[in-house]
Amino acid sequence: QVQLVESGGGLVQPGGSLRLSCAASGSIFSIYAGGWYRQAPGKQRELVATITTAGSTNYADSVKGRFTISRDNAKKSVYLQMNSLKPEDTALYLCNVGGVTFGSWGQGTQVTVSS
């Protein structure tokens, strides 16, 4: 079983920054794609960013240019650097490794952007 633990969420003012971390255990992390998703109350879960085993990245249009996803296979971790945060970024951020359907999910870390 793959265990994923997110950290780094919190309350930040608009325009601020946060760095989310997702630490994995119990898997051969390097062979799986990673990703960050988010879900706000009353809204569907949406893809934020993904990263392949080779390091290729993909971003939702809403975060492109502001967020950066990265991974460190040696540390079995995936990260999300979030800059220029907006109130609409407020959501529970969920880490995924190995795909949405059959992969593993973390418990989520809350990000709240408010003045």
Order of alpha helices (4+ residues) and beta strands (2+ residues): beta-beta-beta-beta-beta-beta-beta-beta-beta-beta-beta
